């Protein structure tokens, strides 16, 4: 492969990662941001040039730091991914829903995958957080649960 082909491949891969419709954050062992894609820029209002090299815990002081450190340290130590569901914690990042007119939620519900990124020697010096917007799923499931509970109450009331 020619060097120019390798550079072209790297360019389109980087472009894809930067513009994919999920949040991508890469952290080092000090929880400093190494990568902050456009999804994160658009929803946080923080540009990648400002976010890069900052501690995630400093950039978002309202995060539950001890809870998040424990999750991140487990991924570093165990070298295995973990997943955080919106049902466990509605969101990791306090983003607003980006459908203010058609949406029925003012906040973004998120599923988050935290994956270790291995070095050539097998060590783990970086983690990737993948943030999925699952607001539509969460809102629909919540509405379904509310309707089901109401139906059960009505059924009980009618059977008396």
C-alpha positions in Angstrom: 0.0 0.0 0.0 1.3 3.4 -0.9 1.7 6.0 1.9 -0.8 8.3 0.2 -3.4 5.5 0.2 -2.8 4.9 3.9 -3.2 8.6 4.7 -6.4 8.7 2.6 -7.8 5.7 4.5 -6.9 7.4 7.8 -8.5 10.6 6.8 -11.9 9.1 5.8 -11.9 6.9 8.9 -11.2 9.9 11.2 -13.9 11.9 9.3 -16.4 9.1 9.9 -15.6 8.8 13.6 -15.9 12.5 14.0 -19.3 12.8 12.4 -21.0 9.5 13.4 -24.3 10.1 15.2 -23.1 8.8 18.6 -20.9 10.5 21.1 -17.3 9.3 21.1 -14.9 10.3 24.0 -11.5 8.8 24.5 -9.9 9.2 27.9 -6.5 8.5 29.2 -5.7 7.0 32.7 -6.0 10.5 34.2 -9.5 10.8 32.8 -8.2 13.5 30.4 -10.1 13.8 27.1 -8.1 12.7 24.1 -10.9 12.6 21.5 -14.2 14.5 21.6 -16.3 14.1 18.4 -18.8 16.4 16.8 -21.8 14.7 18.6 -20.2 15.6 21.9 -19.4 19.1 20.7 -23.0 19.7 19.4 -24.7 18.5 22.5 -22.4 19.8 25.2 -21.6 23.2 23.6 -17.9 22.5 24.2 -15.6 22.4 21.2 -13.0 19.6 20.9 -10.2 22.1 21.1 -11.4 23.2 24.5 -12.3 19.7 25.7 -9.1 18.0 24.6 -6.6 17.4 27.5 -9.1 18.5 30.1 -10.3 16.1 32.8 -13.8 14.9 32.1 -14.6 15.4 35.8 -13.4 19.0 35.6 -15.3 19.7 32.4 -18.5 18.2 33.9 -18.3 19.0 37.6 -21.9 17.8 38.1 -21.1 14.2 37.2 -21.1 11.8 40.1 -17.3 11.6 40.1 -16.8 8.7 42.6 -19.4 6.6 40.7 -17.8 7.4 37.3 -14.2 6.8 38.6 -15.2 3.4 39.9 -16.7 2.5 36.5 -13.7 3.8 34.5 -11.2 2.1 36.9 -13.0 -1.2 36.5 -12.6 -1.0 32.8 -9.0 -0.1 33.1 -8.3 -2.9 35.6 -10.4 -5.7 34.2 -9.7 -4.8 30.6 -13.3 -5.5 29.7 -16.1 -3.2 28.6 -19.1 -2.2 30.7 -22.5 -0.9 29.7 -24.6 1.7 31.4 -28.3 1.7 30.5 -30.7 4.6 30.7 -32.8 2.5 33.0 -29.9 2.4 35.5 -29.0 6.1 35.1 -31.1 8.2 32.6 -28.0 10.0 31.3 -24.3 10.3 31.9 -24.0 13.7 30.3 -26.6 16.3 31.1 -27.6 17.0 27.5 -30.9 18.5 26.4 -33.0 16.6 23.9 -32.3 17.9 20.4 -35.8 17.6 19.2 -37.4 20.5 21.1 -40.5 20.7 18.8 -41.2 17.0 18.0 -39.7 15.5 21.1 -41.6 15.0 24.4 -38.6 15.0 26.7 -36.5 18.0 27.7 -33.4 15.8 28.4 -31.5 13.2 26.4 -31.7 9.6 27.7 -28.4 7.8 27.0 -27.0 4.3 26.9 -23.2 4.3 27.3 -20.6 1.7 26.5 -17.2 2.1 28.1 -14.6 0.0 26.2 -10.9 -0.5 26.9 -8.5 0.4 24.0 -5.5 -1.8 24.0 -1.9 -0.8 23.2 0.3 -3.0 21.0 1.8 -4.5 24.2 -1.7 -5.4 25.5 -1.8 -2.7 28.2 -4.8 -0.4 28.6 -4.0 3.3 28.6 -7.1 4.6 27.0 -10.9 4.1 27.2 -13.6 4.9 24.7 -17.0 6.1 25.9 -19.7 5.6 23.3 -22.8 7.6 24.0 -26.0 6.6 22.4 -29.1 8.8 22.3 -32.0 6.5 23.3 -34.5 9.2 24.1 -37.2 7.9 21.8 -36.9 4.4 23.2 -36.9 5.6 26.8 -39.9 8.0 26.3 -41.9 5.2 24.5 -41.1 2.6 27.2 -42.0 5.0 30.0 -45.3 5.9 28.3 -46.1 2.2 27.8 -45.4 1.5 31.5 -47.6 4.4 32.5 -50.4 3.3 30.3 -50.1 -0.3 31.5 -50.2 0.8 35.2 -53.3 2.9 34.4 -55.0 0.0 32.6 -54.3 -2.2 35.6 -55.9 0.3 38.0 -58.9 0.7 35.7 -59.3 -3.1 35.5 -59.2 -3.5 39.2 -61.7 -0.7 39.7 -64.1 -2.3 37.1 -63.8 -5.7 38.7 -65.0 -4.6 42.1 
